[in-house]
Amino acid sequence: MLLALLQLLLVCLAGYGVFLLYRRAASPGGWLAAAVATGFLIRAISGQLLFWISWLRLPIGEGLQTRRGFWFYALDAMMYFRKAGEAASGGVVEILQFSRTEASPFFTQVFAAGIYLFGRVPSVGLLLNLAAFVATCAVIVAIAPPGRLSTIAVAAVSLSPSGILWSTQPLKDILFSFLLVAFFGAIALWLRQETFSRYLLWGSVVVAIVYAVGGIRWYAALFLLVAMTLFVFTASLQARGRARTLAAGLLMIVASTATFMVSAGPYIPSWLQQALKPWESRANASERGPLSGMAAAADRTRSGFDSTGGATLIRPGDRLAPMLGSGGSADTRTMRLATGVAAGTLPLSIAKGLGLIEVGGGRGMWLFVELDTLVFDLLLVVVLVVLFDSLRKRAIPSPLTVLLLSTAILLGGAVFYVVSNYGTLFRHRQMVYVTLALVPVAVALTRQKTVLSVDDDVYREPRVSSGGEATV
């Protein structure tokens, strides 16, 4: 009884903490606050309804329930719940020593901490997801200048149909989305620093986030490291203190790489281990280089998806091969990538109608999937318009914009090429979506930097126009 009362108190304190985060995220007011409130309420209400329907075994969507608070679209949530519950039962030490060989160990540790504090029920995942959602919006508000572009970014994150769906179950996706946004937010703050010590401070935050990302999806952390390298060199070229920026950036990359090797260690494939530790000799070392090793690993993973099959297996349509000039052969890398891109970016009704792909299954969720794809496409259009408008005004792309676009391309290329199960692709596409949602913020920061530029003798004080954009 005492334990239950203590957990109830902790839940109330956690709820108050989420409320404070919400106030911070909605502090600019206007449409941005409305987007945060709408996203929060939809997630909270739908998550509670779905939990109680499944927990009480109500006769609503019985064929889609998996009982005890879970639903069919989150089968791995039951595995995470079991693993996290086992770790929580062992106490704090067991949570901290959770094996890195388990699936998504960092997420499981966070989930286990939640269960340890609030009780062993699946709805703890909903509380964590709500906290991660408002924290994501708060990070965007913290780094973005007020205006239309910032509102677009927050609205994109808040109203994402798939983001809402994954929030209703104890899944890693929402925490991972927060970590992505936090990574880019920390990088944006790193860019603003002028002293080496401040570079080190925010660089340490970036390193910590890379550790967390590597403990959920190792390949995403690898892509962040690759994109970060391009970012550091771009930033050093545009910075006033080029040598200082380059030195701090290289130190951040080295530290992040070392952290990545610890965090994602058991999951790092041999070809990447060889590239990261070339001084170590291995009796069974592969002769493949990093690029060829990555390509071979991608092919093996794709073949694994193909051989596993499933109701939502994506197959090339009859008209795709002739369009690519591949003579009808579907077993080519170009064909695989084209199939994935068509499935990931086009509404299924259009992709199938054009003969680009074939896919079945869905269990009655295709309407929801179509809506999510339309939202994804709308964001793509908005990002392209924002980028084109920025280039038309001859604004030099900021290092943050370069980082976001390169990360989106790496993540999107990997997901669209490797994943041939539509359910999995639909879920992993959220990584690309969240990354693209921050591009308007990066462009807004570039405009703000231009407005706040200081000439030799003149300081121009910015003002905000009625449209919400900074002007001089």
C-alpha positions in Angstrom: 0.0 0.0 0.0 2.8 2.4 0.9 4.6 1.6 -2.4 1.4 2.3 -4.3 1.0 5.7 -2.6 4.6 6.6 -3.3 4.2 5.7 -6.9 1.1 7.7 -7.1 2.9 10.7 -5.7 5.7 10.2 -8.2 3.2 10.0 -11.1 1.7 13.3 -9.9 5.2 14.9 -9.8 6.0 13.6 -13.2 2.7 14.9 -14.6 3.5 18.3 -13.1 6.9 18.1 -14.8 5.3 17.4 -18.1 3.0 20.4 -17.6 6.0 22.7 -17.0 7.6 21.3 -20.2 4.3 22.0 -22.0 4.2 25.6 -20.8 7.8 26.1 -22.0 6.9 24.6 -25.4 3.8 26.7 -25.8 5.3 29.9 -24.4 5.4 31.7 -27.8 1.6 31.5 -27.9 -0.5 31.9 -31.1 -0.7 29.1 -33.7 2.5 27.4 -32.3 0.9 27.0 -28.9 -2.3 25.7 -30.5 -0.2 23.1 -32.4 1.5 21.9 -29.2 -1.8 21.7 -27.3 -3.5 19.8 -30.1 -0.7 17.3 -30.5 -0.6 16.7 -26.7 -4.3 16.3 -26.3 -4.6 13.9 -29.2 -1.8 11.7 -27.9 -3.0 11.8 -24.3 -6.7 11.0 -25.1 -6.1 8.4 -27.8 -3.4 6.7 -25.7 -5.6 6.4 -22.7 -8.5 5.2 -24.7 -6.5 2.5 -26.5 -4.9 1.4 -23.3 -8.1 0.9 -21.4 -9.9 -0.7 -24.3 -7.2 -3.3 -24.5 -6.6 -3.6 -20.8 -10.3 -4.2 -20.1 -10.8 -6.3 -23.2 -13.7 -4.2 -24.4 -15.5 -5.4 -27.6 -13.9 -2.6 -29.7 -11.4 -3.7 -32.4 -11.0 -7.1 -30.8 -9.1 -8.4 -33.8 -6.6 -5.7 -33.5 -6.0 -6.0 -29.7 -3.2 -8.1 -28.2 -4.6 -7.6 -24.7 -3.0 -6.1 -21.5 -2.9 -2.6 -23.0 -1.2 -3.6 -26.3 -2.2 -3.4 -29.9 -1.2 -5.3 -33.1 0.9 -2.5 -34.5 3.2 -2.5 -31.5 4.2 -6.2 -31.1 7.8 -5.3 -30.0 6.3 -3.1 -27.2 5.4 -6.3 -25.3 9.1 -7.4 -25.6 10.3 -4.0 -24.3 7.8 -4.1 -21.5 8.9 -7.5 -20.4 12.6 -6.7 -20.5 12.2 -3.3 -18.8 10.0 -5.0 -16.1 12.7 -7.6 -15.4 15.4 -4.9 -15.2 13.2 -2.7 -12.9 12.6 -5.6 -10.6 16.4 -5.8 -10.0 16.6 -2.2 -8.9 18.7 0.7 -10.0 21.9 -1.3 -10.3 20.2 -3.8 -12.7 18.9 -1.0 -14.8 22.3 0.7 -15.1 24.0 -2.7 -15.9 21.4 -3.7 -18.5 23.1 -5.6 -21.3 24.2 -3.7 -24.4 23.5 -6.9 -26.4 19.7 -6.5 -25.9 17.5 -4.8 -28.4 17.6 -1.0 -28.0 19.2 -1.0 -24.6 19.1 2.7 -23.9 15.3 2.8 -24.5 14.8 -0.2 -22.4 16.8 1.4 -19.6 14.6 4.5 -19.8 11.5 2.4 -19.8 12.7 0.4 -16.9 13.4 3.5 -14.9 9.9 4.6 -15.6 8.5 1.3 -14.4 10.7 1.4 -11.3 9.3 4.8 -10.4 5.7 4.6 -11.5 4.7 1.0 -11.5 4.7 -2.0 -13.8 2.0 -1.1 -16.3 2.3 -0.5 -20.0 0.7 3.0 -19.7 4.0 4.1 -18.2 5.1 4.2 -21.8 2.4 6.8 -22.6 3.7 9.0 -19.8 7.2 8.8 -21.2 6.0 9.5 -24.7 4.1 12.5 -23.7 7.1 13.9 -21.8 9.3 13.2 -24.9 6.8 14.9 -27.2 6.6 18.2 -25.2 10.3 18.1 -24.7 10.8 17.8 -28.4 8.6 20.9 -29.0 10.4 22.7 -26.2 13.8 22.1 -27.8 12.5 23.5 -31.1 11.1 26.6 -29.3 14.4 27.1 -27.5 16.6 27.2 -30.6 14.2 28.7 -33.2 13.5 32.4 -33.6 9.7 33.3 -33.4 7.9 33.3 -36.7 6.1 31.4 -39.3 8.9 28.9 -40.0 9.3 27.9 -36.4 5.5 27.3 -36.2 5.7 25.1 -39.3 8.4 22.9 -37.6 6.4 22.5 -34.4 3.1 21.8 -36.2 4.9 19.2 -38.4 6.1 17.3 -35.2 2.8 17.8 -33.3 0.4 16.7 -36.1 2.3 13.8 -37.6 -0.2 10.9 -37.8 2.5 8.2 -37.4 4.1 10.2 -34.5 0.7 10.2 -32.8 0.2 6.5 -33.4 3.6 5.5 -32.0 3.0 7.7 -28.9 0.1 5.5 -27.8 2.2 2.5 -27.1 5.5 1.9 -25.2 7.7 2.1 -28.3 11.1 3.6 -28.8 10.2 5.8 -31.7 9.0 8.9 -29.8 12.1 8.9 -27.5 14.2 8.5 -30.6 12.6 11.4 -32.3 13.3 13.6 -29.2 16.9 12.5 -29.3 17.2 13.5 -32.9 15.7 16.9 -32.3 17.9 17.3 -29.2 21.0 16.4 -31.2 20.3 19.1 -33.8 19.3 21.5 -31.1 22.6 21.0 -29.3 24.4 21.4 -32.6 22.6 24.7 -33.2 23.6 26.0 -29.8 27.2 24.7 -30.4 27.3 26.9 -33.5 26.5 30.0 -31.5 29.4 29.8 -29.2 32.5 32.0 -29.4 34.9 30.5 -26.8 36.6 27.1 -26.8 35.2 26.3 -23.3 31.6 26.9 -24.5 32.3 24.8 -27.5 33.4 22.0 -25.2 30.3 22.4 -23.0 27.8 22.0 -25.9 30.0 19.4 -27.6 29.7 17.3 -24.4 25.9 17.5 -24.8 26.2 16.3 -28.4 28.4 13.4 -27.3 25.9 12.3 -24.7 23.1 12.4 -27.2 25.1 10.3 -29.7 25.5 7.7 -26.9 21.8 7.6 -26.4 21.1 7.4 -30.2 23.6 4.6 -30.6 21.9 2.6 -27.8 18.6 2.6 -29.8 19.5 2.6 -33.5 23.2 2.2 -34.1 23.0 2.9 -37.9 21.3 6.3 -37.2 24.2 7.2 -34.8 26.7 6.3 -37.6 24.9 8.5 -40.1 24.9 11.4 -37.6 28.7 10.9 -37.2 29.1 11.0 -41.0 26.9 14.1 -41.4 28.6 15.7 -38.4 32.0 15.5 -40.2 30.6 17.5 -43.2 28.9 19.9 -40.8 32.2 20.7 -38.9 34.1 21.5 -42.0 31.3 23.7 -43.3 31.0 25.4 -40.0 34.7 26.1 -39.8 34.7 27.7 -43.2 31.9 30.1 -42.2 33.1 30.9 -38.6 35.1 33.9 -37.6 37.5 31.8 -35.6 38.1 29.0 -38.1 40.9 27.3 -36.3 39.1 27.3 -33.0 35.8 26.0 -34.5 37.6 23.3 -36.5 39.6 22.1 -33.5 36.5 22.0 -31.2 34.5 20.3 -34.0 37.1 17.6 -34.6 37.4 17.0 -30.8 33.5 16.6 -30.8 33.7 14.1 -33.6 36.4 12.0 -32.0 34.6 11.9 -28.6 31.3 11.1 -30.3 32.9 8.3 -32.2 34.4 6.8 -29.1 31.0 7.1 -27.3 29.3 5.5 -30.3 31.6 2.5 -30.1 30.8 2.0 -26.4 27.0 2.5 -26.8 26.5 0.5 -30.0 29.4 -1.9 -29.5 27.7 -5.3 -29.9 25.7 -4.1 -32.9 28.6 -2.6 -34.9 29.4 -4.9 -37.8 32.9 -6.2 -38.4 33.5 -4.1 -41.5 32.8 -0.9 -39.4 34.8 -2.2 -36.5 37.8 -2.6 -38.9 37.3 1.0 -40.1 37.0 2.4 -36.5 39.9 0.3 -35.1 42.3 -0.2 -38.0 45.2 -0.8 -35.6 43.6 -4.0 -34.3 44.5 -7.2 -36.2 41.8 -9.8 -36.7 42.3 -13.4 -37.8 39.0 -13.3 -39.7 39.2 -9.7 -40.8 37.3 -8.9 -43.9 39.1 -7.4 -46.9 36.2 -5.2 -47.6 36.5 -1.4 -47.2 34.0 0.7 -45.3 31.9 1.5 -48.4 31.9 -1.9 -49.9 31.2 -3.4 -46.5 28.3 -1.1 -46.0 26.9 -1.9 -49.4 27.2 -5.6 -48.8 25.5 -5.3 -45.3 22.7 -3.3 -46.9 22.1 -6.0 -49.5 22.1 -8.7 -46.9 19.6 -6.8 -44.7 17.4 -6.2 -47.7 17.6 -9.8 -48.7 16.6 -10.8 -45.2 13.5 -8.6 -45.4 12.6 -10.1 -48.8 13.0 -13.7 -47.6 11.0 -13.1 -44.4 8.1 -12.0 -46.6 4.9 -10.9 -44.8 1.6 -9.5 -45.9 3.0 -6.0 -46.5 6.0 -7.0 -48.5 6.8 -4.4 -51.1 7.3 -5.7 -54.6 8.2 -3.8 -57.8 5.3 -3.1 -60.0 5.0 -4.2 -63.6 5.8 -0.7 -65.0 8.7 0.2 -62.8 11.4 -1.9 -64.6 10.6 -0.4 -68.0 10.7 3.1 -66.5 14.2 2.5 -65.2 15.3 0.8 -68.4 16.4 -2.3 -66.5 15.0 -4.8 -69.0 12.5 -6.2 -66.6 15.0 -7.3 -64.0 13.9 -6.5 -60.5 17.0 -7.7 -58.7 19.1 -4.6 -59.0 20.1 -2.0 -56.5 18.5 0.7 -58.6 15.3 -1.2 -58.7 15.4 -1.8 -54.9 16.0 1.9 -54.2 13.3 3.0 -56.7 10.8 0.6 -55.2 11.5 1.9 -51.7 11.4 5.6 -52.7 8.0 5.0 -54.5 6.6 3.2 -51.4 7.9 5.8 -49.0 7.0 9.0 -50.7 3.9 8.3 -52.8 0.4 7.5 -51.5 -0.2 3.8 -52.1 -3.2 4.4 -54.3 -1.0 6.4 -56.7 2.1 4.1 -56.5 0.0 1.0 -57.1 -2.1 2.7 -59.8 1.0 3.7 -61.7 2.3 0.2 -61.5 5.4 1.2 -59.5 4.9 -1.2 -56.5 2.7 -4.0 -55.3 1.9 -4.5 -51.6 -0.9 -6.2 -49.7 -2.1 -6.6 -46.1 -2.6 -3.6 -44.0 -5.3 -4.9 -41.6 -7.6 -2.0 -42.4 -5.1 0.8 -41.7 -4.4 1.9 -45.3 -6.5 5.0 -44.9 -4.4 6.1 -41.9 -1.2 5.2 -43.8 -2.3 7.3 -46.8 -3.0 10.2 -44.5 0.5 9.9 -43.0 2.1 9.8 -46.5 0.2 12.9 -47.6 1.5 14.7 -44.5 5.0 13.5 -45.3 4.7 14.8 -48.9 3.3 18.1 -47.7 6.3 18.5 -45.5 8.6 17.7 -48.4 6.9 20.4 -50.5 7.2 22.9 -47.7 10.9 22.2 -47.2 11.6 22.5 -50.9 9.7 25.8 -51.1 11.6 27.2 -48.1 15.0 26.1 -49.5 14.2 27.5 -52.9 13.1 30.8 -51.4 16.3 30.9 -49.4 18.5 30.3 -52.4 16.5 32.8 -54.5 17.5 35.4 -51.9 21.1 34.3 -52.3 21.4 33.1 -48.7 24.3 30.8 -48.1 23.0 27.4 -46.7 24.0 27.3 -43.0 26.0 24.5 -41.6 22.9 23.3 -39.7 20.9 23.2 -42.9 23.7 21.1 -44.5 23.7 18.8 -41.4 19.9 18.3 -41.6 19.8 17.6 -45.3 22.7 15.2 -45.3 21.3 13.3 -42.4 17.9 13.1 -44.1 19.5 11.8 -47.3 21.5 9.2 -45.4 18.6 8.0 -43.3 16.1 8.1 -46.2 18.5 6.3 -48.6 19.1 3.5 -46.1 15.5 3.1 -45.1 14.1 3.2 -48.6 16.8 0.8 -49.9 16.9 -1.7 -47.1 13.4 -2.1 -45.8 11.0 -4.0 -48.1 8.3 -4.5 -45.5 5.8 -1.6 -45.7 4.9 -1.7 -42.0 8.6 -1.4 -41.0 9.2 1.3 -43.7 6.2 3.2 -42.5 7.6 3.2 -39.0 11.2 4.1 -39.8 10.2 6.9 -42.2 9.4 9.0 -39.1 13.2 9.5 -38.6 13.4 11.2 -42.0 10.2 13.2 -41.3 11.4 14.6 -38.0 14.8 15.6 -39.5 13.1 17.4 -42.4 10.8 19.2 -40.1 13.7 21.1 -38.6 14.9 22.5 -42.0 12.6 25.5 -41.7 14.1 26.2 -38.3 17.6 26.1 -39.8 16.6 28.5 -42.6 14.9 30.9 -40.0 18.2 30.9 -38.0 20.1 31.7 -41.2 17.8 34.7 -41.8 18.1 35.8 -38.2 21.9 35.7 -38.4 21.8 37.8 -41.6 19.6 40.4 -39.9 21.7 40.5 -36.8 25.0 40.8 -38.8 27.3 43.5 -37.5 29.2 45.9 -39.8 32.4 47.6 -38.8 30.7 50.6 -37.4 27.0 49.9 -37.5 24.8 47.7 -35.4 21.4 47.1 -36.9 18.7 46.4 -34.3 16.1 43.9 -35.5 12.4 44.3 -35.3 9.6 41.8 -35.9 7.1 42.5 -38.7 3.5 41.8 -38.5 4.1 38.6 -40.4 6.4 37.3 -37.6 9.6 37.5 -39.6 12.7 39.4 -38.4 13.4 42.5 -40.4 15.7 45.5 -40.1 
